[in-house]
Amino acid sequence: MKKIVQTAGRASLGEFAPDFAHFNDDVLFGENWNNEDITRKTRCIITVVALMASGITDSSLKYHLENAKHNGVTQKEIAAIITHVAFYAGWPKAWAVFSLAKEVWNEEVSAADEKSLHANEMVFPIGAPNDAFAQYFIGQSYLAPISTQQVGVYNVTFEPGCRNNWHIHHAKSGGGQILLCVAGCGFYQEWGKDAVKLYPGDCINIPAGVKHWHGAAPDSWFSHLAIEVPGVECSNEWCEPVDDAAYEKQTACR
């Protein structure tokens, strides 16, 4: 992730208050904002909430709202954040913050921007369009080989609403697949069970012989590492698509 470099303190107060300028540029925005113990997106949300709770609704808040948008906070997310904080910090503050947020999120983010924001959330590449398996997907997916030796590891990325068909990993012994979620929000469903919502850090173990599908949430990009479990006489069987009605039923209210 690109390092934050701040010079506003020295530009405005370098001569008048050099210590304050140093703390602002080198400590607050230098050491603190570049600390990776929490994600940049989370840090942006915390900052917006702290400023809103303090009643600060000037240009500094607008700057941090713009920063939040740049680091992946969506219009739907910022609206939910402001609404939630309103119950604790005050309704008039929420009205003031919403006025600024509407200015910041006044344009729809393009698909290219959303793809770039998603790519910034993970260390693995999105890769190329998954054209070789396009017939087994509804929507656009991408594939990036991470390892093709010893154990196959592939980063699979789904655009919002994209999912693969029902399928089965067969093996005489061993086999199956492991999904390790790395960015965005998605779903996994086994035949006869409800879908499970997936977030970064979640791990799904899929034994051989289990019919299943996986893909992105309707409103989110999603990436997972697909790890091939070694086995004997392994093969994949692609089955019927997950149609819109079934997908909407499984992803609604979860």
Secondary structure, 3 states (H helix, E strand, C coil): CCCCCCCHHHHHHCCCCHHHHHHHHHHHHHHHCCCCCCCHHHHHHHHHHHHHHCCCCCHHHHHHHHHHHHCCCCHHHHHHHHHHHHHHHCHHHHHHHHHHHHHHCCCCCCHHHHHHHHHHCCCCCCCEECHHHHHHEECCEEEEEEECCCCCEEEEEECCCCEECCEEEECCEECCEEEEEEEECEEEEECCCCCEEECCCCEEEECCCCCEEEEECCCCCEEEEEEECCEECCEEEECCCCCHHHHHHHHCCC
